[in-house]
Amino acid sequence: MTEVGTMHVHCPDCGTPVPMALHTKGMTSQGNVLQLVVEPDYTDLWAHSWTHEHP
Ligand SMILES: [Zn+2]
């Protein structure tokens, strides 16, 4: 998988922006529009929420 970018999601518990890497999963085509399918990597969000449970 290739990392294509990073987005930030806000933690539902504390509102902190947590970076989330985006990886390509493949491509789809609709008509003549090619779309890149990306899948977010939740590892960092899990790591962040773990700090809430284990302060
Ligand atoms: Zn948080």
N, CA, C, O and the ligand as a Tripos MOL2 file, in Angstrom:
@<TRIPOS>MOLECULE
protein
  221   219    56     0     0
PROTEIN
NO_CHARGES

@<TRIPOS>ATOM
      1 N           0.8420   -1.1940    0.0000 N.3       1 MET1
      2 CA          0.0000    0.0000    0.0000 C.3       1 MET1
      3 C           0.8770    1.2430    0.0000 C.2       1 MET1
      4 O           1.9700    1.2460    0.5670 O.2       1 MET1
      5 N           0.4060    2.2580   -0.6170 N.am      2 THR2
      6 CA          1.1500    3.5040   -0.7040 C.3       2 THR2
      7 C           0.4610    4.5780    0.1210 C.2       2 THR2
      8 O          -0.7540    4.7630    0.0490 O.2       2 THR2
      9 N           1.2580    5.2710    0.8970 N.am      3 GLU3
     10 CA          0.6910    6.3710    1.6620 C.3       3 GLU3
     11 C           0.5360    7.5750    0.7460 C.2       3 GLU3
     12 O           1.4980    8.0130    0.1160 O.2       3 GLU3
     13 N          -0.6640    8.1000    0.6760 N.am      4 VAL4
     14 CA         -0.9100    9.1980   -0.2580 C.3       4 VAL4
     15 C          -1.1540   10.5250    0.4460 C.2       4 VAL4
     16 O          -1.2250   11.5690   -0.2030 O.2       4 VAL4
     17 N          -1.2830   10.4940    1.7550 N.am      5 GLY5
     18 CA         -1.5230   11.7530    2.4340 C.3       5 GLY5
     19 C          -1.9090   11.5260    3.8710 C.2       5 GLY5
     20 O          -1.9760   10.3940    4.3500 O.2       5 GLY5
     21 N          -2.1610   12.6130    4.5430 N.am      6 THR6
     22 CA         -2.5520   12.5500    5.9430 C.3       6 THR6
     23 C          -3.7360   13.4720    6.1480 C.2       6 THR6
     24 O          -3.7700   14.5910    5.6360 O.2       6 THR6
     25 N          -4.6910   12.9930    6.8940 N.am      7 MET7
     26 CA         -5.7730   13.8920    7.2900 C.3       7 MET7
     27 C          -5.8020   13.9070    8.8090 C.2       7 MET7
     28 O          -5.2000   13.0610    9.4710 O.2       7 MET7
     29 N          -6.5070   14.8780    9.3390 N.am      8 HIS8
     30 CA         -6.6210   14.9650   10.7850 C.3       8 HIS8
     31 C          -8.0670   14.7330   11.1860 C.2       8 HIS8
     32 O          -8.9890   15.3350   10.6360 O.2       8 HIS8
     33 N          -8.2430   13.8570   12.1460 N.am      9 VAL9
     34 CA         -9.5760   13.6520   12.7000 C.3       9 VAL9
     35 C          -9.5420   14.1520   14.1380 C.2       9 VAL9
     36 O          -8.5100   14.0800   14.8060 O.2       9 VAL9
     37 N         -10.6510   14.6470   14.6000 N.am     10 HIS10
     38 CA        -10.7160   15.1420   15.9650 C.3      10 HIS10
     39 C         -11.1570   14.0130   16.8760 C.2      10 HIS10
     40 O         -12.1510   13.3330   16.6220 O.2      10 HIS10
     41 N         -10.4010   13.8330   17.9330 N.am     11 CYS11
     42 CA        -10.7060   12.7940   18.9060 C.3      11 CYS11
     43 C         -12.0920   13.0340   19.4910 C.2      11 CYS11
     44 O         -12.3720   14.1450   19.9410 O.2      11 CYS11
     45 N         -12.9720   12.0310   19.5000 N.am     12 PRO12
     46 CA        -14.3190   12.2180   20.0440 C.3      12 PRO12
     47 C         -14.3140   12.5000   21.5430 C.2      12 PRO12
     48 O         -15.2830   13.0470   22.0700 O.2      12 PRO12
     49 N         -13.2570   12.1400   22.2220 N.am     13 ASP13
     50 CA        -13.2070   12.3290   23.6720 C.3      13 ASP13
     51 C         -12.6820   13.6930   24.0860 C.2      13 ASP13
     52 O         -13.2450   14.3290   24.9760 O.2      13 ASP13
     53 N         -11.6110   14.1490   23.4510 N.am     14 CYS14
     54 CA        -10.9870   15.3900   23.9130 C.3      14 CYS14
     55 C         -10.8570   16.4380   22.8130 C.2      14 CYS14
     56 O         -10.4480   17.5650   23.0900 O.2      14 CYS14
     57 N         -11.1960   16.0940   21.5730 N.am     15 GLY15
     58 CA        -11.1770   17.0830   20.5080 C.3      15 GLY15
     59 C          -9.8110   17.3620   19.9270 C.2      15 GLY15
     60 O          -9.6750   18.2320   19.0670 O.2      15 GLY15
     61 N          -8.7930   16.6450   20.3760 N.am     16 THR16
     62 CA         -7.4570   16.8440   19.8380 C.3      16 THR16
     63 C          -7.3900   16.3400   18.4000 C.2      16 THR16
     64 O          -7.8600   15.2390   18.1130 O.2      16 THR16
     65 N          -6.8140   17.1270   17.4930 N.am     17 PRO17
     66 CA         -6.6380   16.6270   16.1280 C.3      17 PRO17
     67 C          -5.5850   15.5180   16.1000 C.2      17 PRO17
     68 O          -4.4600   15.7100   16.5610 O.2      17 PRO17
     69 N          -5.9520   14.3810   15.5680 N.am     18 VAL18
     70 CA         -5.0410   13.2420   15.4950 C.3      18 VAL18
     71 C          -4.7480   12.9630   14.0220 C.2      18 VAL18
     72 O          -5.6750   12.7870   13.2310 O.2      18 VAL18
     73 N          -3.4610   12.9200   13.6440 N.am     19 PRO19
     74 CA         -3.1410   12.6430   12.2430 C.3      19 PRO19
     75 C          -3.4970   11.2130   11.8660 C.2      19 PRO19
     76 O          -3.3190   10.2870   12.6570 O.2      19 PRO19
     77 N          -3.9950   11.0470   10.6680 N.am     20 MET20
     78 CA         -4.3830    9.7340   10.1880 C.3      20 MET20
     79 C          -3.8570    9.5830    8.7680 C.2      20 MET20
     80 O          -4.2410   10.3310    7.8690 O.2      20 MET20
     81 N          -2.9850    8.6200    8.5770 N.am     21 ALA21
     82 CA         -2.4050    8.4160    7.2470 C.3      21 ALA21
     83 C          -3.4310    7.7780    6.3210 C.2      21 ALA21
     84 O          -4.2540    6.9670    6.7430 O.2      21 ALA21
     85 N          -3.3640    8.1580    5.0650 N.am     22 LEU22
     86 CA         -4.2530    7.5760    4.0690 C.3      22 LEU22
     87 C          -3.4440    6.7020    3.1210 C.2      22 LEU22
     88 O          -2.4250    7.1340    2.5830 O.2      22 LEU22
     89 N          -3.8980    5.4860    2.9230 N.am     23 HIS23
     90 CA         -3.2210    4.5600    2.0240 C.3      23 HIS23
     91 C          -4.1250    4.2430    0.8410 C.2      23 HIS23
     92 O          -5.3490    4.1890    0.9650 O.2      23 HIS23
     93 N          -3.5030    4.0380   -0.2880 N.am     24 THR24
     94 CA         -4.2970    3.6730   -1.4670 C.3      24 THR24
     95 C          -4.7020    2.2090   -1.3710 C.2      24 THR24
     96 O          -3.9050    1.3530   -0.9890 O.2      24 THR24
     97 N          -5.9220    1.9430   -1.7140 N.am     25 LYS25
     98 CA         -6.4290    0.5710   -1.7380 C.3      25 LYS25
     99 C          -6.6150    0.0930   -3.1670 C.2      25 LYS25
    100 O          -6.6170   -1.1090   -3.4340 O.2      25 LYS25
    101 N          -6.7670    1.0180   -4.0610 N.am     26 GLY26
    102 CA         -7.0040    0.6610   -5.4490 C.3      26 GLY26
    103 C          -7.6620    1.8080   -6.1710 C.2      26 GLY26
    104 O          -7.7100    2.9370   -5.6820 O.2      26 GLY26
    105 N          -8.1600    1.5000   -7.3260 N.am     27 MET27
    106 CA         -8.8290    2.5310   -8.1080 C.3      27 MET27
    107 C         -10.1450    1.9890   -8.6290 C.2      27 MET27
    108 O         -10.2790    0.7950   -8.9000 O.2      27 MET27
    109 N         -11.1030    2.8690   -8.7650 N.am     28 THR28
    110 CA        -12.3560    2.4940   -9.4060 C.3      28 THR28
    111 C         -12.5970    3.4770  -10.5370 C.2      28 THR28
    112 O         -12.1250    4.6130  -10.4940 O.2      28 THR28
    113 N         -13.3030    3.0540  -11.5080 N.am     29 SER29
    114 CA        -13.6510    3.9890  -12.5800 C.3      29 SER29
    115 C         -15.1620    4.0050  -12.7540 C.2      29 SER29
    116 O         -15.8190    2.9650  -12.8030 O.2      29 SER29
    117 N         -15.6820    5.2020  -12.8450 N.am     30 GLN30
    118 CA        -17.1090    5.3780  -13.0980 C.3      30 GLN30
    119 C         -17.2200    6.1870  -14.3710 C.2      30 GLN30
    120 O         -16.8870    7.3720  -14.3900 O.2      30 GLN30
    121 N         -17.6800    5.5640  -15.4220 N.am     31 GLY31
    122 CA        -17.6940    6.2660  -16.7000 C.3      31 GLY31
    123 C         -16.2600    6.5650  -17.0890 C.2      31 GLY31
    124 O         -15.4390    5.6530  -17.1980 O.2      31 GLY31
    125 N         -15.9580    7.8170  -17.2950 N.am     32 ASN32
    126 CA        -14.5840    8.1670  -17.6180 C.3      32 ASN32
    127 C         -13.9050    8.8940  -16.4580 C.2      32 ASN32
    128 O         -12.9030    9.5850  -16.6440 O.2      32 ASN32
    129 N         -14.4720    8.7250  -15.2500 N.am     33 VAL33
    130 CA        -13.8680    9.3350  -14.0620 C.3      33 VAL33
    131 C         -13.1530    8.2520  -13.2690 C.2      33 VAL33
    132 O         -13.7540    7.2670  -12.8420 O.2      33 VAL33
    133 N         -11.8740    8.4590  -13.0870 N.am     34 LEU34
    134 CA        -11.0750    7.5090  -12.3300 C.3      34 LEU34
    135 C         -10.9820    7.9860  -10.8900 C.2      34 LEU34
    136 O         -10.6020    9.1260  -10.6230 O.2      34 LEU34
    137 N         -11.3330    7.1020   -9.9660 N.am     35 GLN35
    138 CA        -11.2950    7.4900   -8.5620 C.3      35 GLN35
    139 C         -10.3100    6.6260   -7.8020 C.2      35 GLN35
    140 O         -10.2580    5.4070   -7.9680 O.2      35 GLN35
    141 N          -9.5360    7.2850   -6.9690 N.am     36 LEU36
    142 CA         -8.5860    6.5860   -6.1260 C.3      36 LEU36
    143 C          -9.3070    6.1690   -4.8490 C.2      36 LEU36
    144 O          -9.9350    6.9970   -4.1910 O.2      36 LEU36
    145 N          -9.2190    4.9050   -4.5030 N.am     37 VAL37
    146 CA         -9.8370    4.4250   -3.2690 C.3      37 VAL37
    147 C          -8.7880    4.4930   -2.1680 C.2      37 VAL37
    148 O          -7.7390    3.8550   -2.2620 O.2      37 VAL37
    149 N          -9.0700    5.2630   -1.1310 N.am     38 VAL38
    150 CA         -8.1110    5.3840   -0.0380 C.3      38 VAL38
    151 C          -8.7050    4.8130    1.2360 C.2      38 VAL38
    152 O          -9.9170    4.8430    1.4480 O.2      38 VAL38
    153 N          -7.8370    4.3010    2.0660 N.am     39 GLU39
    154 CA         -8.2580    3.7130    3.3210 C.3      39 GLU39
    155 C          -7.4670    4.3890    4.4440 C.2      39 GLU39
    156 O          -6.2370    4.4090    4.4060 O.2      39 GLU39
    157 N          -8.1570    4.9400    5.4340 N.am     40 PRO40
    158 CA         -7.4360    5.5730    6.5320 C.3      40 PRO40
    159 C          -6.7730    4.5580    7.4490 C.2      40 PRO40
    160 O          -7.2700    3.4480    7.6440 O.2      40 PRO40
    161 N          -5.6500    4.9590    8.0010 N.am     41 ASP41
    162 CA         -4.9190    4.1090    8.9320 C.3      41 ASP41
    163 C          -5.2610    4.5680   10.3510 C.2      41 ASP41
    164 O          -4.8730    5.6590   10.7720 O.2      41 ASP41
    165 N          -5.9830    3.7300   11.0720 N.am     42 TYR42
    166 CA         -6.4850    4.1250   12.3860 C.3      42 TYR42
    167 C          -5.4770    3.9240   13.5170 C.2      42 TYR42
    168 O          -5.7950    4.1590   14.6830 O.2      42 TYR42
    169 N          -4.2750    3.4930   13.1780 N.am     43 THR43
    170 CA         -3.2980    3.1680   14.2160 C.3      43 THR43
    171 C          -3.0450    4.3290   15.1750 C.2      43 THR43
    172 O          -3.0120    4.1540   16.3930 O.2      43 THR43
    173 N          -2.8660    5.5260   14.5940 N.am     44 ASP44
    174 CA         -2.5620    6.6810   15.4460 C.3      44 ASP44
    175 C          -3.7340    7.0630   16.3340 C.2      44 ASP44
    176 O          -3.5520    7.4940   17.4720 O.2      44 ASP44
    177 N          -4.9500    6.8980   15.7970 N.am     45 LEU45
    178 CA         -6.1370    7.2270   16.5940 C.3      45 LEU45
    179 C          -6.2890    6.2300   17.7420 C.2      45 LEU45
    180 O          -6.6280    6.6070   18.8640 O.2      45 LEU45
    181 N          -6.0370    4.9680   17.4500 N.am     46 TRP46
    182 CA         -6.0980    3.9610   18.5190 C.3      46 TRP46
    183 C          -5.0450    4.2640   19.5800 C.2      46 TRP46
    184 O          -5.3060    4.1780   20.7800 O.2      46 TRP46
    185 N          -3.8510    4.6210   19.1140 N.am     47 ALA47
    186 CA         -2.7730    4.9300   20.0500 C.3      47 ALA47
    187 C          -3.1500    6.1310   20.9050 C.2      47 ALA47
    188 O          -2.8320    6.1750   22.0940 O.2      47 ALA47
    189 N          -3.8240    7.1000   20.3090 N.am     48 HIS48
    190 CA         -4.2410    8.2780   21.0560 C.3      48 HIS48
    191 C          -5.3140    7.9200   22.0760 C.2      48 HIS48
    192 O          -5.2240    8.3270   23.2340 O.2      48 HIS48
    193 N          -6.3330    7.1610   21.6590 N.am     49 SER49
    194 CA         -7.4220    6.8550   22.5760 C.3      49 SER49
    195 C          -6.9420    5.9400   23.7050 C.2      49 SER49
    196 O          -7.5230    5.9080   24.7900 O.2      49 SER49
    197 N          -5.8640    5.1950   23.4230 N.am     50 TRP50
    198 CA         -5.2990    4.3450   24.4780 C.3      50 TRP50
    199 C          -4.7700    5.1970   25.6240 C.2      50 TRP50
    200 O          -4.8000    4.7840   26.7830 O.2      50 TRP50
    201 N          -4.2820    6.4030   25.2860 N.am     51 THR51
    202 CA         -3.7450    7.2700   26.3440 C.3      51 THR51
    203 C          -4.8530    7.7610   27.2660 C.2      51 THR51
    204 O          -4.5820    8.1300   28.4090 O.2      51 THR51
    205 N          -6.1000    7.7730   26.7910 N.am     52 HIS52
    206 CA         -7.2130    8.1710   27.6690 C.3      52 HIS52
    207 C          -7.4980    7.1040   28.7110 C.2      52 HIS52
    208 O          -7.8000    7.3970   29.8680 O.2      52 HIS52
    209 N          -7.3910    5.8440   28.2630 N.am     53 GLU53
    210 CA         -7.7010    4.7470   29.1640 C.3      53 GLU53
    211 C          -6.5510    4.4270   30.1110 C.2      53 GLU53
    212 O          -6.7440    3.8140   31.1600 O.2      53 GLU53
    213 N          -5.3430    4.8560   29.7190 N.am     54 HIS54
    214 CA         -4.1660    4.5870   30.5350 C.3      54 HIS54
    215 C          -3.3850    5.8880   30.7620 C.2      54 HIS54
    216 O          -2.3040    6.0680   30.2000 O.2      54 HIS54
    217 N          -3.9200    6.7760   31.5670 N.am     55 PRO55
    218 CA         -3.2510    8.0560   31.7600 C.3      55 PRO55
    219 C          -1.9400    7.9230   32.5480 C.2      55 PRO55
    220 O          -1.2610    8.9210   32.7900 O.2      55 PRO55
    221 ZN         -8.3480   12.4020   22.8690 Zn       56 ZN56
@<TRIPOS>BOND
     1     1     2 1
     2     2     3 1
     3     3     4 2
     4     3     5 am
     5     5     6 1
     6     6     7 1
     7     7     8 2
     8     7     9 am
     9     9    10 1
    10    10    11 1
    11    11    12 2
    12    11    13 am
    13    13    14 1
    14    14    15 1
    15    15    16 2
    16    15    17 am
    17    17    18 1
    18    18    19 1
    19    19    20 2
    20    19    21 am
    21    21    22 1
    22    22    23 1
    23    23    24 2
    24    23    25 am
    25    25    26 1
    26    26    27 1
    27    27    28 2
    28    27    29 am
    29    29    30 1
    30    30    31 1
    31    31    32 2
    32    31    33 am
    33    33    34 1
    34    34    35 1
    35    35    36 2
    36    35    37 am
    37    37    38 1
    38    38    39 1
    39    39    40 2
    40    39    41 am
    41    41    42 1
    42    42    43 1
    43    43    44 2
    44    43    45 am
    45    45    46 1
    46    46    47 1
    47    47    48 2
    48    47    49 am
    49    49    50 1
    50    50    51 1
    51    51    52 2
    52    51    53 am
    53    53    54 1
    54    54    55 1
    55    55    56 2
    56    55    57 am
    57    57    58 1
    58    58    59 1
    59    59    60 2
    60    59    61 am
    61    61    62 1
    62    62    63 1
    63    63    64 2
    64    63    65 am
    65    65    66 1
    66    66    67 1
    67    67    68 2
    68    67    69 am
    69    69    70 1
    70    70    71 1
    71    71    72 2
    72    71    73 am
    73    73    74 1
    74    74    75 1
    75    75    76 2
    76    75    77 am
    77    77    78 1
    78    78    79 1
    79    79    80 2
    80    79    81 am
    81    81    82 1
    82    82    83 1
    83    83    84 2
    84    83    85 am
    85    85    86 1
    86    86    87 1
    87    87    88 2
    88    87    89 am
    89    89    90 1
    90    90    91 1
    91    91    92 2
    92    91    93 am
    93    93    94 1
    94    94    95 1
    95    95    96 2
    96    95    97 am
    97    97    98 1
    98    98    99 1
    99    99   100 2
   100    99   101 am
   101   101   102 1
   102   102   103 1
   103   103   104 2
   104   103   105 am
   105   105   106 1
   106   106   107 1
   107   107   108 2
   108   107   109 am
   109   109   110 1
   110   110   111 1
   111   111   112 2
   112   111   113 am
   113   113   114 1
   114   114   115 1
   115   115   116 2
   116   115   117 am
   117   117   118 1
   118   118   119 1
   119   119   120 2
   120   119   121 am
   121   121   122 1
   122   122   123 1
   123   123   124 2
   124   123   125 am
   125   125   126 1
   126   126   127 1
   127   127   128 2
   128   127   129 am
   129   129   130 1
   130   130   131 1
   131   131   132 2
   132   131   133 am
   133   133   134 1
   134   134   135 1
   135   135   136 2
   136   135   137 am
   137   137   138 1
   138   138   139 1
   139   139   140 2
   140   139   141 am
   141   141   142 1
   142   142   143 1
   143   143   144 2
   144   143   145 am
   145   145   146 1
   146   146   147 1
   147   147   148 2
   148   147   149 am
   149   149   150 1
   150   150   151 1
   151   151   152 2
   152   151   153 am
   153   153   154 1
   154   154   155 1
   155   155   156 2
   156   155   157 am
   157   157   158 1
   158   158   159 1
   159   159   160 2
   160   159   161 am
   161   161   162 1
   162   162   163 1
   163   163   164 2
   164   163   165 am
   165   165   166 1
   166   166   167 1
   167   167   168 2
   168   167   169 am
   169   169   170 1
   170   170   171 1
   171   171   172 2
   172   171   173 am
   173   173   174 1
   174   174   175 1
   175   175   176 2
   176   175   177 am
   177   177   178 1
   178   178   179 1
   179   179   180 2
   180   179   181 am
   181   181   182 1
   182   182   183 1
   183   183   184 2
   184   183   185 am
   185   185   186 1
   186   186   187 1
   187   187   188 2
   188   187   189 am
   189   189   190 1
   190   190   191 1
   191   191   192 2
   192   191   193 am
   193   193   194 1
   194   194   195 1
   195   195   196 2
   196   195   197 am
   197   197   198 1
   198   198   199 1
   199   199   200 2
   200   199   201 am
   201   201   202 1
   202   202   203 1
   203   203   204 2
   204   203   205 am
   205   205   206 1
   206   206   207 1
   207   207   208 2
   208   207   209 am
   209   209   210 1
   210   210   211 1
   211   211   212 2
   212   211   213 am
   213   213   214 1
   214   214   215 1
   215   215   216 2
   216   215   217 am
   217   217   218 1
   218   218   219 1
   219   219   220 2
@<TRIPOS>SUBSTRUCTURE
     1 MET1         2 RESIDUE 1 A MET
     2 THR2         6 RESIDUE 1 A THR
     3 GLU3        10 RESIDUE 1 A GLU
     4 VAL4        14 RESIDUE 1 A VAL
     5 GLY5        18 RESIDUE 1 A GLY
     6 THR6        22 RESIDUE 1 A THR
     7 MET7        26 RESIDUE 1 A MET
     8 HIS8        30 RESIDUE 1 A HIS
     9 VAL9        34 RESIDUE 1 A VAL
    10 HIS10       38 RESIDUE 1 A HIS
    11 CYS11       42 RESIDUE 1 A CYS
    12 PRO12       46 RESIDUE 1 A PRO
    13 ASP13       50 RESIDUE 1 A ASP
    14 CYS14       54 RESIDUE 1 A CYS
    15 GLY15       58 RESIDUE 1 A GLY
    16 THR16       62 RESIDUE 1 A THR
    17 PRO17       66 RESIDUE 1 A PRO
    18 VAL18       70 RESIDUE 1 A VAL
    19 PRO19       74 RESIDUE 1 A PRO
    20 MET20       78 RESIDUE 1 A MET
    21 ALA21       82 RESIDUE 1 A ALA
    22 LEU22       86 RESIDUE 1 A LEU
    23 HIS23       90 RESIDUE 1 A HIS
    24 THR24       94 RESIDUE 1 A THR
    25 LYS25       98 RESIDUE 1 A LYS
    26 GLY26      102 RESIDUE 1 A GLY
    27 MET27      106 RESIDUE 1 A MET
    28 THR28      110 RESIDUE 1 A THR
    29 SER29      114 RESIDUE 1 A SER
    30 GLN30      118 RESIDUE 1 A GLN
    31 GLY31      122 RESIDUE 1 A GLY
    32 ASN32      126 RESIDUE 1 A ASN
    33 VAL33      130 RESIDUE 1 A VAL
    34 LEU34      134 RESIDUE 1 A LEU
    35 GLN35      138 RESIDUE 1 A GLN
    36 LEU36      142 RESIDUE 1 A LEU
    37 VAL37      146 RESIDUE 1 A VAL
    38 VAL38      150 RESIDUE 1 A VAL
    39 GLU39      154 RESIDUE 1 A GLU
    40 PRO40      158 RESIDUE 1 A PRO
    41 ASP41      162 RESIDUE 1 A ASP
    42 TYR42      166 RESIDUE 1 A TYR
    43 THR43      170 RESIDUE 1 A THR
    44 ASP44      174 RESIDUE 1 A ASP
    45 LEU45      178 RESIDUE 1 A LEU
    46 TRP46      182 RESIDUE 1 A TRP
    47 ALA47      186 RESIDUE 1 A ALA
    48 HIS48      190 RESIDUE 1 A HIS
    49 SER49      194 RESIDUE 1 A SER
    50 TRP50      198 RESIDUE 1 A TRP
    51 THR51      202 RESIDUE 1 A THR
    52 HIS52      206 RESIDUE 1 A HIS
    53 GLU53      210 RESIDUE 1 A GLU
    54 HIS54      214 RESIDUE 1 A HIS
    55 PRO55      218 RESIDUE 1 A PRO
    56 ZN56       221 GROUP 0 **** ****
